[in-house]
Amino acid sequence: MNTELQKIALRHNALYLPSEESSVMSPSAAALVKSLADHGYTLSEDALHSVNAISDNDIRNIISAIEDIFGTRLNWASLIKNWLRPTGETWADHRLGYFINAFPKGFINGKELPCGHVIPPGLFDMSRYNGCPLCGTPFRYTPGANVGGSAPSTVLGRMTDKDMKHLMRGIIEAPVPPSATDAASLAVLADYYGIPAGIRFGNTETCIMLSGELFKKDKIQEALDLISDAPMLMRMLWYCNTGSVRIIKKFDNPAFHLHYNRPRCKAVAQWLDSIATESASVCEQMNPNREIWVRFIRALRLTEYARRLNLTYLQKLLDVFYRKAYSTWSGEIEAAETVGDFSRSLELLCERPGAFTRRLFSTMLTAGAEPVLTAFRTIEDKLPPRMMCTLAGAAPLWFAAYSPRSVSLADGRRVSIEANPKASTLSEQERQECIAAIKTMADNYFLTRYRAKGPLDETLFIDNELWNIPVPVGDRGISVSDNAIALQGQVFNVRGDNVRLFLQWGQGLPAQHLDMDLSAKILYDGSTEDCAYYNLYPEGATHSGDIQHIPDNIGTAEYIELDIPRLKASGAHYVVFACNAYSTDRLSPNLRVGWMDSESPMTVNDDTGVAYDPSAVQHIVHISANPSRGLVFGILDVDSRSITWLELPNSTQRMEQLDIAGVKALVDKLRSKVSIGELLEIYAKARGCRISSEKEDADRIFDIRWAADSAAVATLLL
């Protein structure tokens, strides 16, 4: 039984159990039930019967998959023993310690640690440490976690091969690009079951990912058969090198050291020679990433193969490309706008609806809102629903007069872009009219689209939580959800009075200086305070100590404990969770991060400082392909005792830019997007469905569990 399939099933709150049911509980099945309970799971009746029918080896594989997802057997020891009790250390103690160790050995008497540092008597209470308090090198390793501290809260169902194939088809046919979690699942499923014959790809990025996976496995012709144009080819080749379909123009990136064997070069050359499109048109498609194409042409030896194989079309294509003997569509638009010929520019924009959508707001400012929207309505039926969702969500922020916009770049950096200067020339009424016009256009677009499907005599239940979760369009994350899929903007209610953040990194890596930091920014009215390596004990928060070196292969961990009643009493409103790379320019691969909460007290080992309990984990992710230096992964609302999951990559080591206003702006940005509940309400109205407030009275139920299935949510955008 494939262990990776078990991981996919667990993301969907199920076990992969293809076997027939049995009623006899074997000892190994009982061991599995015990292991599941230790990790916060219990089984549905259907899954429990099916577990009895699988072999002992398959059960061991299931337990192994669960322990791998949660990192149960990893080193979870902290730097400070029983770190919930402060050590009394200060930043001045650390400065004094470094000063003392600047002198030659033997100059100061004290305890010499394995790392070479000398700790004078009375500076640090070394009975409280598992490592060096100065350099953060751990000396004590304790593989294993505190399991079973919380009662099981998640019921696992059953997934069969049929369910797995249905999941794969849903991801492939989804009209939105897959999340990092879905992309990881799809790579495994496609390799295990193969790509279904004749399947229709719902979006280009999914096609590029699967093509890239085939190309990397030297299934070259199968990969190229999925590619339809030159830009797709370039993005597929880029994906093979970087793991990302988004182009990052940073040529110092080690992943951009291109090299291809001759069979691959020859196949790509022959594919380009077979394009039945005018050379100038293909060159225009290549032009936006011209400098990257130059590198690919050299790495793939296209000039050599065009000559050796007498590929006449490829020879002409390269000639036109290098001589720049082609015009560009964007250049024609720019020329028309320069002379004020907006009717011509709108005519050109209507030729390419996708490009028109991306330029809609700026064109409304230059050519006038009414004529631009009139032209746009003539082509809106050619747009995919995800683009209309993006427009409706982006309009309130884009037309703000002075507020800068936070934009995530392809390389993981988050930058602030000032509002378009022309937006400030609009009156408040004109801005609101623009926003309302976009919102009305989007509502009418979806009403028309859903009405075309015909009436539906059904009663629907729509969970209130779905009004707080944005439709997942345009959210390309870097983290893979392990225990259950969560959508950006999803709100988790806190159980109990404490939230415990955790960070684990370094698994499988040799011993080295690799400093990852876990931090929390506490926000008050008019002020902030950090809980981080330089401030271990702010009011209402406790840090487990700063580890800067990783032991060999087993990794290490940091924690932060948040006491909600103390935070509330101190006047805190929000706490922002973040992890950052301090010693490198990107987060460590396979880094795990998340938080725990529990109605039962969460324990900390007095001797080792281990505080990780998989049964109390509310959310955990691991980092996949990652170009960023940091990640903001949650916001605790102290007053409502709720945590909003989000994924906000950043390129800095700290969060100085976040204050009360910044966090509210971030939450407002999430809330400004079209929510799943809002779209379901339009769906019900268009198809004549009734909405019930009770699940028992509904024919179809739309709740958090349904929303976790990205393929199901994507059906709203078909």
Disulfide bonds with the S-S distance in Angstrom:
none
